[in-house]
Amino acid sequence: MQAEARRAGISMAEFVRRLIRKQREERTSEESVSDICRRYSGPENGVELPPRGQYGYRPLEFPEDESPLEDRR
């Protein structure tokens, strides 16, 4: 990579920035995983998915005598 950066007349940092930018631009033009899933799933394609669930935070509950926060001096 150093030789390539030197031939281009730029620093290694700039060379790496350009590589990252190029990769990011190429990936944004590709189809996303979500797009592929939508294309091949759903009732119109014979795939029945369960209804989307609600995933929320539910705090843990401990019996009074088993509390992990009790003072253990």
C-alpha positions in Angstrom: 0.0 0.0 0.0 2.8 2.4 0.8 4.2 2.0 -2.7 0.8 2.7 -4.3 0.3 5.8 -2.1 3.8 7.0 -3.1 3.0 6.4 -6.8 -0.2 8.4 -6.5 1.6 11.1 -4.7 -0.6 11.1 -1.6 -0.1 10.2 2.1 -1.0 6.8 3.5 -3.8 8.3 5.5 -5.3 9.9 2.3 -4.8 6.6 0.4 -6.8 4.7 3.1 -9.5 7.4 3.2 -9.9 7.0 -0.6 -10.1 3.2 -0.3 -12.7 3.4 2.4 -14.7 5.9 0.4 -14.6 3.7 -2.7 -15.7 0.6 -0.8 -18.6 2.5 0.8 -19.8 3.9 -2.6 -19.7 0.4 -4.1 -21.6 -1.1 -1.2 -24.4 1.5 -1.3 -25.1 0.5 -4.9 -25.5 -3.1 -3.9 -28.9 -4.6 -2.9 -29.3 -4.8 0.9 -30.1 -7.9 2.9 -33.5 -6.4 3.8 -34.3 -5.8 0.1 -33.5 -9.4 -0.7 -35.6 -10.7 2.1 -38.6 -8.6 1.0 -38.2 -9.9 -2.6 -38.3 -13.6 -1.6 -40.6 -13.6 1.4 -44.2 -12.8 2.2 -47.5 -14.5 1.4 -47.3 -13.6 -2.3 -44.2 -15.9 -2.5 -45.6 -18.7 -0.3 -43.7 -17.7 2.9 -45.9 -17.1 5.9 -44.1 -15.1 8.6 -45.3 -14.9 12.2 -46.6 -11.4 13.3 -43.9 -9.1 14.5 -43.5 -9.3 18.3 -43.0 -6.6 20.8 -39.6 -6.9 22.4 -39.3 -4.5 25.3 -37.3 -4.3 28.4 -38.8 -6.1 31.4 -36.9 -5.7 34.6 -35.9 -8.8 36.6 -37.7 -9.5 39.8 -36.2 -11.4 42.6 -37.8 -12.7 45.8 -36.9 -10.6 48.8 -34.6 -13.3 50.3 -32.7 -13.8 47.0 -32.0 -10.2 46.0 -28.6 -9.9 44.3 -28.2 -6.3 45.6 -28.4 -7.2 49.3 -25.5 -6.0 51.5 -23.0 -8.8 51.9 -20.6 -7.5 54.5 
